[in-house]
Amino acid sequence: MNTAESVAMGVRSRMGIGMLPVNLALDGLADRSLVRVLPQNTPQKMIIYALHPLRLYTDAWIRTSIEFLSQLMPTVIARAAHVRQKYNFD
């Protein structure tokens, strides 16, 4: 389990508030089990790079991971934009 997942579990267990990544907060925001507080506090936008050693052949695991993330992220971003617009988060 990573730190963001731990924070999400704590927030859902009503232990307090926390800043969650979009992919961990969307379902809760959509079903209203999570509520946005402190709207003036927004996370910094990040650029994600996939770096791997230059080789003649890329390991299947690395190639598969990069392909998965490149397909997943546009969906997560679009879903986040929809939830932000629907619940007037901007």
C-alpha positions in Angstrom: 0.0 0.0 0.0 1.3 3.5 -0.8 0.9 6.7 1.2 -1.9 8.1 -0.9 -3.9 4.9 -0.5 -3.3 5.1 3.3 -4.6 8.7 3.4 -7.6 7.7 1.3 -8.4 4.9 3.8 -8.1 7.3 6.7 -10.3 9.9 5.1 -13.0 7.4 4.2 -12.8 6.1 7.8 -13.6 9.6 9.0 -10.2 10.0 10.7 -9.7 13.5 9.2 -9.1 15.3 6.0 -6.5 14.8 3.4 -5.4 15.8 -0.1 -6.0 12.8 -2.4 -5.0 12.1 -6.0 -7.8 12.4 -8.5 -7.9 8.7 -9.2 -8.5 7.9 -5.5 -11.0 10.7 -4.9 -13.3 10.5 -8.0 -15.6 7.7 -6.9 -16.1 9.2 -3.5 -16.8 12.6 -4.9 -19.2 11.2 -7.4 -21.2 9.2 -4.8 -20.8 12.0 -2.2 -19.0 9.8 0.3 -16.2 12.3 0.1 -16.8 16.1 0.3 -14.3 18.7 -1.0 -13.2 21.0 1.7 -10.6 23.9 1.6 -11.2 24.5 -2.2 -8.5 27.2 -2.1 -5.9 24.5 -1.5 -5.2 22.8 -4.8 -2.4 20.3 -5.6 0.3 21.3 -8.0 0.0 19.9 -11.5 2.6 17.2 -12.3 4.1 15.9 -15.5 4.8 12.2 -15.4 7.7 10.7 -17.3 8.5 7.1 -17.8 12.3 6.6 -17.8 14.0 3.4 -18.5 17.5 2.4 -19.6 18.1 2.6 -23.3 18.5 -1.0 -24.5 18.0 -2.8 -27.8 14.9 -4.5 -26.3 12.7 -3.1 -23.6 11.5 -5.5 -20.9 7.9 -6.6 -21.4 7.0 -5.5 -17.9 8.3 -2.0 -18.6 6.7 -1.8 -22.0 3.3 -3.0 -20.6 3.4 -0.6 -17.7 4.1 2.4 -20.0 1.3 1.3 -22.4 -1.1 0.8 -19.5 -0.4 4.3 -18.0 -0.6 6.0 -21.3 -4.0 4.5 -21.9 -5.3 5.0 -18.4 -4.3 8.6 -17.8 -6.5 10.3 -20.5 -9.5 8.4 -19.0 -8.7 9.5 -15.5 -8.1 13.1 -16.6 -11.4 13.2 -18.6 -13.3 11.7 -15.7 -11.8 14.2 -13.3 -12.8 17.1 -15.6 -16.3 15.8 -15.7 -16.6 15.5 -11.9 -15.1 19.0 -11.4 -17.6 20.5 -13.9 -20.6 18.5 -12.5 -19.9 19.5 -8.9 -18.5 23.0 -9.7 -15.1 22.4 -8.2 -13.2 25.0 -10.3 
